């Protein structure tokens, strides 16, 4: 509705501007030209033009002709039975008395009525200053009617309108067309010459043929005859809107025929149809029933009026000026569409396309409009698993189902999808003083499972709140999830997060000594032998005071606080001890230890690793793989390359972890002293369903082998993916289908007990 009203106002303003600027008149002239073109055709006319053409100028006499020439023409036409003889040739100057007398005598003796021209010219600088008036000489005036031959060019120089007369010597004179047609009119009035009357409508007689007496009487008898110049040399020519430049006598004939056939039409002003169109649109906008059909009603009505206008043209009824109404209608349609498009684009910026819910940007805008309201957020635990279960349903159904639950809490406030698995809303002001009760109610909304496409899904929420920013509220809900709280405020989460991080740093040394931090082993399957001869060492931390701490929490923290070296050396020592133990049992085992790339610039750390590797130099094979992980670009790649080269020389196998997601590319790695690259599980997990990832994995394996790298694929969760990677030529596989991270005793049992057949289907 708002878009339509705005479009209505714009259309009215444009139409009014067109009226005042004259643009609508130009458009109307073009429309009239088109409508005249549709009707243009020769018509039956009793007007005959005797033309002073080029042949007559050549054969009759030197121009200007003696007046006896015109006397002969009058006599001949009178003899042939002409009804009227009208001249569009000036006779305002004296000739010789003899010639003037001959012409006057012929006029006096003619039975046909004679019309001679008069005209009045005015100075272009002042409409009141008369430059000249031309009338026939007195001898000729006595025997003829006088008629004005003034023409009225419009703004673009074309002759489209014609007057009913003019004043010469203070006497009103009818126009030539008015005289010929016998139609009276106020000399101050004009009419529009019907441009659809073709110049071919008028029979033409060459002046020289008339003098030769070769014209049959039937061609002239009872006709209105107009005598005028058509020869280009005489210059009496005017531009017309439809037929180009025409001789003045032809223009006079068209004007006369317009009056004879009663085609001098009045106009229905374009303002009338503009008001009519505006009222019609306004009525449809006001009506709830018709509102959706506004354009249909508008253009349907325009079609009816257009057909009516053409019908009126055909029978010479008043001319319907439609330009302003059409400008209004077209502008309204375009403006409405553009405004709707802009609104849709704006809405798209503030809408999550998959779910149809408003997005984070919209929530931030709403919060700016209501700065006193707190922002509530909820993070759904394991949302990716819930989403996977409903993957066959229409996109966004899970989001919408959760939003419906939250709407019971938010009441009239809108629910927003902030990010994957995170939703938000503005908390009503009256609930600010009891947030604990508020979020207890919120939590209870998810006690019942969510029904979706015949499935029952259990969603576990963690709520957050902030009075400052959406980001703070999101962090609060994330903190609540990690701390297994129902809800947390941004202020509490920031304080508790800082305390939590400090507790991790404080407990690190003790955890390394007491076994709270321990190593688990995730086996790797070697291809094509399908034997398990290696594993990755992963870290787990169970704190007596903090509970189970996720590696995704403490490892980034230790990296940020420059404490990751102690943990890395702890894991390396464990790996060395286990490889030596395996060797004592006759097993050539390789264990992979993660090393932060940022540590490679620490020479002391590099030396410590090298010293430890030297202690197992006597073991068979290459017992230790160092998996280099990058959380940020290397400050000095050359230093890192040198450190890795030294460690490889010291007996380590070098692997680049998380290939494809970090900063490592094949071009980046071609100069690195690495032995293998490790494909990130994000490329492997959907290998069977994502053709693009399959192509990428295949090409990566091929290129890696060309650069002498072996390839490890992690994230192998099913037998189909295992077989697909085997077919692609992958060297090692890692994932839950091979084996979950496990304690040493379980891994050692796998080394001893598993047969190749069992491992192939593990």
N, C-alpha and C positions, 0 to 999 in steps of 0.2 A: 504494500500500500504506500509506504513512504517513498519507495523508488518511483512508483507511478505518479505520485503527486509532484515529486521533484521534476520528473520528466515533463509533466503537464506545465509547470511553471516555466521551464526552459523553452518548451515549444511555443508557448504564448509569447514570451519575450523575443524569440527569434522571428516569429511571424510579424509582430509589431515592428521590429527593427527592419524587416523586409519592406513593410508598408512605407515607413518613413524614409528609408534610404532609396527607394525606387527599385530595389532588387526584385521585389515581387512583380512590379510592372514589366521588367525585362523578362522575367519568367513567364508572365502572362502573355507577352508578345510572342514568345517562342511557342507556347501552347496554342495560341490562336493560329499561328503560322501552320502548326502541325494539323490543327483541325480544319483550316482552310484547304490544306493540301489534300486531305481526305475527300473534300467535296469538290475540288477543282475539276472543271469540265466545261467544254463549250456549251453555251445555252442559246436557245432560239431568241434572236434579237431583230428588231426592225430598224436598227441603226446601221447605216452604211457610211464607211469612211472613204472619202475621196482624198487620196494621199499625194502630197507633193513629195514624190520619191526621187531617188537618184536619176532614174530614167527620164522623168519629167523635167528635171533641172537641165538635163543634157539636151532634150529634144525640143522643149517649148521655146525658151528664150533665155537671155541672160538675166540672172536674178539681181535685183527684184524685178518681177515681171510687170509689164504694162497692165494697167487696171482693166483694159479691154479684155485681157485674158480671163480675168475673174468674171467679167460681164458675160463672156461666151459660156463659161461654165455654169453660171446661174441660169442663162437662157436654156441651155441644154438640159439641165436638171429639171427645170420647170416644165420643159416640153415632155420629159420622160415621166412626169407626174409625181415628183417628189413632194412630200407633205410639208417638210421643214428643211430649210437650208441654213446651217449654222457655220460660221467661220471661226476658226481658231488661228486666224492670221490678222496681224495688227494693221489697221488703216488709219492711224492717228496723224500721219504726215500727208501734206498736200503733194499730189503728183502734178501733172500738167492739167490745166483746166479742161482740155479736151478729153483726156483719159478719165479724169474724175467724173466728167459729165456722162461719158459712155457707161461707166459703172453705175452711176446713180440712176440713169435711165433704166438699166437692166433690173435694178432692184425695185424700181417703181412699177415696172411692168409685170414683174413676177407674180403669179397667183399663190405660190407657196409663201409661207411666212419666212421672213429673213431675220436671222439673228447675227449681229456683229459684236465683236469682243470689246470689252473695256477692262482695265485693271488698275490697281492702285498699289504703288510700292512705297514702303516706309523705310526710313533710315534705321539700320541695325542698332545704332547707338541710343536711339530714343524712339519709343513707340509712337510718340506724339508728333514727331517731325516728319511731314510728308515730303518724300523725295520727288515723286512724280505721280501724275495720273494720266492714263492714256485712254482717249476716247476716239471713235471714228470722227473724221472731219465732218463738219455740219452738213455738207451736201449729202453725205451717205446716211447720216443719222435720221434724216427726214423719212426715209423709206424702210427702216429696219428697227427691230427691237434691240436693245443693248443688254448684254449679259456679261457678268464677271467671269473671267477665266483665271482668277487667282487660284493658286494651289498652295497647300499648307504642309510643307515637309515637317515630319516629326523630329524628335531629338536626335535620331540617328540618320536623318537626311532622307528618309523614305516617305513616299506619298501614301499614307494610309487613311487620312481623314480629308474631308472635302467640305467647304462651306456652302451655306444656302445663299450667300450673296455678299456684296460689299457696298461701299458708298463711294461714288465718284461725283465730283462737282456738287456735293451735298445732296445727292439724290440716291436713295437706296436702289441698288441694282440686283436683280436675281442672278444667281450663278448660271453658267451655261448648262450645267446638268439639270438644275431646277427648271430652267426655261424649256429645255428639250423634253423633259419628262412631264412638264406641267404640274410639278409638285411645289407647293408653296412652303416657306419656312422662314423663321426669324433669321435675318441676315447675320446675327451674332452667333447662331447655332451652327454646329458642324455635324456631320454624320460620317460613319466609317464606310469607306469604299469596300464593297464585298470582293475580297481578293480571290475568291473562288471563281469569279467570272473570268473565263479565259479570254485573252485578246483574240483568240481564234473564233470567238462568237460573232465577230463583226465582219460582214462582207467588205471587201476593199476594192476600190476602183482607182487605177492610176490616173492622175490628172490628165496625162497626155492622151490616154485612151478615151477619156470623156470628151476631150476636144476633138478627137478624130471621129466621134459619132458612132463608135463601134459598140457602145454599151446597150444591151437590150432593155426595153422599157420595164420589163418584169422585174429587173434587178433593182429598180429605183422607185417604181410606182407605189405611192402610199407610204414610203419610208421616210425616216428622219435621217438627213444627210449631214455629216460633219466634215468640213474641209479643213485640213491641217497638214503641217509638215511632218514627214516621217524620215526624210533624208538625214543621214548623220551629219552632213555638211552644215545643215541649218541649226543644229545644236539644241533644238527644243525637245529635250529628253530628260526623264526623271526616273530615279530608282524606285522600284516598288518592292513590297515585302516578299512576294511570291514569284513574280515573273521577271525579276531583274529590271534592267533599265528599259523603259518604254517611251515611245514618243508622247508628247504632251496631249495630242489629240486622242490617243488611245486611252490615256488616263481619264480624259474628259468623258469619253464614251463609256468607260467602266463605271464612272460616277453616275452618269445618266441612267445606265442600265440598272444600277443598284436601286435608284428611285423608281424607275419604271416597274421593276418586279417587286417593289415593296420590300427590298432587302436591307433597307437602312434600319438596322436593329438597335434597340436600346440595350443597355447592359444592366445585369443584376450585379451590383457592386460586390467586389471580393470580400469586403468587410462582413457582409451578410453571411457568407458561407464560412468565414473564419469563426464568427460568433456561433454559428450553428454547429460546427465541428467541435468547438471548445465545450459547448453545453452538452453535446452528445457524450464526449469523453468524460466530462465531469459527472454526468448522470450514471455512467457505467461504473465509475470509481466509487461513487457513493453507495451503489447497490451491491450488497454482499453476493447476490446471485449472479450478477452480470460482471463483477469485477474481473474474474479470470478470463472473461471473453472480450475484454476492452478492445484489443487490437482487431479481433475478428469483427466486432460491431463497427469499429471505425472504418476499416478498409472495406467491409461489406457495404456500408453506407456510401463510402466513396465510389465504389463500383456502380451502385445504383444511380448516384448523382452524375457520374461520368457518362453512363448510358443515356440518362435523361438529357444531359448537355448535348451529346451528339445528335440525339433525336430532335432537340430544339434547333440545332444548326441545320438539320436537313429540311425543316419546314419553316426556317427563318423566323423562329420565335426569339424573344429576348436572349441575348448572349449571356451565358452563365460564367462569371469570372471565378475560377476555382483555384488560382495560384496560391493565395494566402492560406486557404484551407489545406491544400496539399502540402505546402511548406510546414504547416502546423502538424499535420498527420505524420509526415515522414520524420520530422524532427522528434516528435513524441515517440515514435517507434524506435528510432535510433538511440535517443537519450535513455529511454526505458531499458533497452537492451544493454547499453554501455554501463548504466548505473547498476543493473543487476549483475553484469559481468564483474564490475569492480567490487561489488558486495560479495560475490562468490569468491573472487580472488582473496579478498580480505578475510572471508570466513575460512578459506583453505589454509591461510597462514595461522589461524587460531583453532584449527580442527585436526584431530588425528584421523587420517583417511581410513585406516583399517577398521577402527571401532566406531567412528562417527562422533566420539566424545570430543569436547573441547580440550586443547592441549596445554602444555606448560605455559606457553606464551600468553594464552588466554587467562590462565589463573593469575599470572603475574600482573596482567592488565587489570583484572578484577580487584586484586589486592591493592593496586595503586589507587583505584577509585574508592576503596573502603579500607584506608590504612589502619583504622582502629580494630579491625577484625583479625583474629589470629588465623593462621593457616594450619589446617590439619592434613596429615598425609598417612597413607597406609601402604606398607610393603607386604606383598603376599609371598610367603615362604615357598620355595621350590616352584615358582610360577612357571618356569620353563618346562617342568615335568607336567604340570596341569595343562599347559598349552599344547604340549606334544600329544597328550591323550585326546585332546579335542581338535587335533590338526585337520581331521577330515571335515569338520564343520566350517561354516562360513566364517571368513576372517572377522575377528573382533567380537565374536559371540561371548567368549569368556570375559573379555573386558566389560561388555555390556551387562552380563549377569552380575559381576562384582559391583558395577556401578549401581545396579538396581538395589542391591543390598545396602550399599552406603547411602542411597537416597533416603532410606528409612531413617537414617541418623541425621543427614544434612537438612532434611525437611525441604524448605524452598530453595536452598542454595544448590547451585549446579555442581555436578561431579566432573572432575577433570582427569584425564589420563596424562600423567606427568612424564613417565617413561615406562619401559617394559616392566610390568608387574608392580608399578607404583602409581597410586591415585591420590588426588587431593581435593580439597574443598575449603571454603571459608567457614569458620566456626561461628555460629550465632553469638552475638555479644552477651546474651543472657546465660550462656553456658561457660563463660570464662572463669567464673568463680568456683567451679566444681569440675575441673578437668579429669580428676581421677574417676568420678562417677560417670562422667561423659564417655570416657574411653572404656570403662567397664561395660557400659551399655553397647558401645561400638563392638567390643570384643565378642559379646554374647550374640551379636547378629550373625556371627560365623559359626556358631555351635552346630547349627543344622547344615548338612551338606548342600552344595549347590547342584540343582537339577539342570542338566544341559544335555539335550539330545538323547534322553534315556539313560544318561550316566549320572552317578552321584559322585561329586567331587568335594573333597575336604580341603578348604582353604584356611591356612593359618596366618592371621594378620599380625603385623607389628605396627603400632601407630606412633606418629611423631607430631610435634606441634612447635610452631615458632611464631612470634609476633613480628619478625623482621623480614625474612626472605623465604622463598620457596626452597631454595637450596638448603637453608638451615633446617627447615622442616623435613626435607628428604633425608638429610644426614641424621636427624633425630630418629626417624623411623628405622634407618639402617642400624643405628646403634642399638635400638630396642631389639631388633632381630638378632644381632650378634650376642647381646647380653641376655637373650631369652626373656625380655621384659614385654609386658603388654603395651606399654607406651613410654615415651621419653620426650622431655622438652628439649629444645635446642640448647638452652643454657646448661641443663643438666648433662646432656650428652657430651657437650664440649668439655665440661669440667671432668666428667667421669672418663671421657676418652683420654684426656691428658693424664689422669691418675692411672688409668689402665696401661697406657704406654709406659709410664714411669715404672709401674710394677713389673712389666715384662723385662725392661732393661735391668732392673734391680735383681730379679730372680734368675737372670740368664746364667751367671757363673754357677750358682748353686744347682740349677737344673742340669747343667752339663756334668756336674760332679755326682749328683744323686740319682741320675737316671730318669728324671722327669722328662728330659729330652732324650729320645731314643730313635734308632734308625730302623726303618722297615725296608723291605726289598721287593721291587716289582720286576718279575722275570721278563726277559726278552726272548723271543723265538727267532732262531737263526734260520734263514732260508738259503738254499732250498733243502738243507738237511733236516729242517724242522726239529732241531735240537735246542735245548735251553742250556746255554753256556755263559749267560750274562744276565745282569739285572741293573736296575737303577736304584741308588740309595736315596730314600726319601726320609724326611724328618717329621716326627710327631712330638707334640709337647702336651703333657697332661700335668697342669699345675695344681697342687693341693689347694691353693687359695683362689685361683682364677678359673679352674676347670680346664676342659679341653680347649687349647688355643690353636686356631687354624693357621697353617703355614702362610695362607694369604694375608694374615694379620701380622705375624711376627717377622717374617722374612723381609717385607718391604720396610718395616720399622727398623730392623737391624741394619739394613742397607743405608737407610737415611741417616742413622746415628753412627755410621762407620764401625759397627760391631759385628758385621757379618763374617769377618775373617775368623773369629774364634769359633763360630758355628761350623764354618767350612772345614777348618782343620780338625774339628771334632769328628765330623762325618768321614773325612779322609782317613783319620786314624782307625776308625771303625772298619772302613772298607779294606784297608791294608791288613788289619788283623784277620778279617774274614777270608780274604784271598789266600793268605798264608795258611789258614786252617784248611781251606779247600784243597790247596796244593798238597798238604800233608796226607789228604785222603785220596790223592791221585786225580783231583779235578782241576783242570786249567780254567779257572773262573775269571771273568772280567766284570768289574763293578764300576758303575758310572757315578761320579760325584759332581754335583752342580757347583759351578764357580762363577761368581758375579764378574762380569767383564770389567767393572770398575776397579776390581782388585788387581788387575794385570799391570796397572801402573805403579803398584806398590812392590818395589824390588825385594823388600824384606819378606813379604808374603810369598812372592815367587820363589825366593831362596828356601823358605821353609817347606814348600811343597817339593821342591827338587831334592832336598835332604831326605824327606820321607820316601820319595820314589827310589832313591839310591839304596834304601834298606831292603827293597824287594827286587833288586835287579837280578837276583839269582833265581827268581821264580820263572816258570815257563810262560811263554806268550807275552801278552801285554795285560797285566792284571788290572790296571786302572785306566778308566776313561774320564777325562775332564770335560764335562758338558758346560760350555760357555754360554751364559744367559745374559741378555742385554735388556735392561730396563730404561736405558737412555743411550744416545749415540756416544761412542768412544771419544774422549777428549783428544787422544793421540793414537790413532790407529797403528802407526809405525811402532810405537812402544809396545802395544798389545801384540803385534805380529812377532816382534823380537822375543817377548816373554813366552808366547806360545811355542815358538820354535825351540827355545831352550828347554821348555817342559817336555816337548815331544822328544828331544834328544835325550832327556833324562829318563825316558821310558814310558811316558804317558801317551795314551791315544787321545786325540783332540776331536771333540764333537761340538758342533754349533747347534744350540738348542732353539726350539720354537721357530724354525725356519718358515718364512712366509708371513709372520705376524709382527716381527720386530724390525730391526734395521738391517738384517742380513738378506742379501740377494746373491745370486750366483756371480754377478759382476763384482760385488763387494767381496765375495769369498775367494775369488780366483787367485788372489795373492796371499791368502791366509794359509798357514801351515796346519790345515785341518785334515782329518782322516774321514770324517763323516758329517752329514747334516741330518738333523732330526725334524721331520715334517710335523708341524703343529696339528693337534687333534681336530682343530676346527676344519681342516681340509679333508680329514679322514672320516669323521663321524657321519657325513652324509654322502660319502663316495658313491653309494649305490643309487642315490636319487638325484644327485646334482651333477649333471653332465659337465658343466664348466669346471667344477672342482676335479672331476675325474681326468679331464684333459690336462689341467694344470699339474696334477700329481704325476701323470704319465710323462709329460714333457720334462718335469723337474727331475724325475728319476733318470731319464735318458741323458739329460744334460749333466747331471751330477756324476754319472758314470763316465761320461766323456771327460770330465775334469778330475777323474780318479777319486771321487768321493763315494763312500758307501752311504746308503740311505736307511734311516730308521723311521718307521711310521708309528706314532703313538695314537692312542684313542681307538684301537681295534676292539670293537664291542660285540661283534658277531662273526659267525663262520663265513658268511657271504663276503664280508669286507676282507677277511683274512685271505680267502681264495682269490679275490680280485687283486689284492696287492701282490700276492704271489705271482699271478699272471703278468702283472706290470713289471716284475723284476726287482721288487723291493728286497733289501738285504736282511733287515731285522724288523720284527713286529713287536709292539708293546701295547697292552691294554687289558681290560678285564676279561676278554675272551681268552687271553693267554694266561692271565693270573692277576689277582688283586694284590696290592701292597700287603706284605705279610712279614711275620717275625722270621728271624734267621732259621730257627729250627724247622719251620714249615717249608721255607725255601730250600734248605739243605735236603729235606726229605724229597722234595720235588726233583732235585738234582740226582738223587740216588735212585728213586723209585720209578720215575716216569719213563715210559718207553717212547720211542719216536711216534708210534701210532697214537698213543694217548695225547701226546703233545700236539699232534696235528689237529686233533679235534677238541683241544682244551678250550 
